[in-house]
Amino acid sequence: MTSADTVLDVRDVTKAYDGFTLEDVSFSLPRGYIMGLIGHNGAGKTTLLSLILNLVRLDSGEIRVFGMDHRQDEVAVRSRIGFVHEVPTFFNSLSVERAARVVAPFYPTWDQESFKRITGEFGLVPGKKLGRLSQGMRTRFALALALSHQAELLLLDEPSSGLDPAFRRDLLERLSGIIEGGRTSVLFSTHITSDLDRIADFVTFLRQGRMVFSTTREEVMERWFLIKGGHEVLRDDTTPLFAGVVTGEYGFTGLTENLEELRALVAGAELVVERATLEDVVFYSGRTGKEGISLHGRPN
Amino acid sequence: MAVRTDPGLRSPTLPGVTGLLQKDLAVFVPRDRFLVGLIYLLGHPTVLPNQEAFFWLGMALAGALVAYVPTIEWHQETDRMLNSLPVRRETVVFSRYLASALACGMAGMAWVSTGIIIAPFLDPSPAAPGMWTTFEGILALFSLAALLVALFLPLYFRLGLGRGAMAFIASSFALYVAASIPSGLVIPGAAVAAWIGTMTRSIGPGWVLFLILGGLAALLAVSGRLSLYWFEKRDL
């Protein structure tokens, strides 16, 4: 991948708060692709998106957007970014139409006709006050703003969480349509991993502030397995091969990317092996299980 | 890899400043404009017997106009949304100072206008509202308003409106005590206006204007740098 093709390049990014540190996160997103950012609540997804938008200040590391430093060139960078925050807020007293007129002057590429068309498609009434919109409708409004200035990078923080299933599906199809032109990229965080199964080209997984992996969705599907077996499989030499294990009365379910190594160690043991879904990866990774088996992450 | 905390001071951008001022105007809804005006006008019968109170009503109007949009933004938690727009924090800070100056200007015009209208109906003693329409009266109002803005905005940018307003009240009081107890200086408007009057007779109005405006400009410049320094470091 050449740098000209890279829309977003995050290198060794670290941000520390009291009680939480986002540590050494690195990944890049090529132009024209969708990347899903997954992880449990508190994993650092919103912090990472806030760092890219320069709302939160870096402790160390570097973020380049469109080849530019996200701080030095923040106006140029942000004018090409569309964003939706997890809880979209704007001035409640403004109508949909008035709010758009407030936002429009900040974007040289603002397209009022696009905004009218998109708000119509989203079922937003131009004269309705933002304060009277539901959470889902506010998200639609924020999306309409993000899509109306020809953004080349969309940063969406849990955009589908407040939406009804029909609109969520519509949104995903719309995002797929947007990247078809090859000009726009999308980075969106979600805990609804089925959304990513539909559209994501890349997946970045954060756990407790650390990046577990950042790779293509296909590679995740090929690399990670869900193993079910008896307790005798969980030995001192096999446990480190699991990224997460949940134990029960009759056996365990574990997540691993070391299938062959595991098989070699427990040759003859009865194992049920399934390809892990993204939801499995998120659910099992880092699980301590009912009996408290120690676990580990496997950052790239 | 370490990064610089301070990306260096840059100039605010004109589209950003005009966009933010338009936003302030849009947010100041007609209903609230009417209410602020009404409360200001209804306040006059109460404060007319007390000339200091008349002065402070003008200050309160300036304060209400300065704090109006920050209050709305704080209450509706629009910080993250606004600072995700293509504007630098320098522009946000500069626009807030400019909007505050315009707010003080509007409050001053309203205050002087009502003073001119009201004065003929009152006893023309030195303390009557008419005195506030004089050179020293107007300069006293703007000086104290600028002083309070210079104190308020850095705290607002450092702490946000909630804690910033509490810190402002506490520091204003501390400043008042620090200035009044050792020196015997009485801060309220009439005393400031009288002091400006004495200075004017001593060195002439041109020098007084030059010294006071120069002092306020320096104060606001320091205040602005402090606001920017703190706001630059703040996570939103």
Interface residues (C-beta under 8 A of the other chain):
Chain A: R11 D12 S50 L53 L55 V56 R57 L58 D59 S60 G61 E62 R71 Q72 E74 V75 A76 V77 R78 S79 F83 H85 V87 P88 T89 F90 F91 N92 S93 L94 R98 R101 V102 V103 P105 F106 Y107
Chain B: M1 A2 V3 T5 P7 T13 P15 G16 T18 G19 Q22 K23 A26 V27 V29 I72 Q76 E77 T78 R80 M81 N83 S84 L85 P86 V87 R88 E232 K233 R234 D235 L236
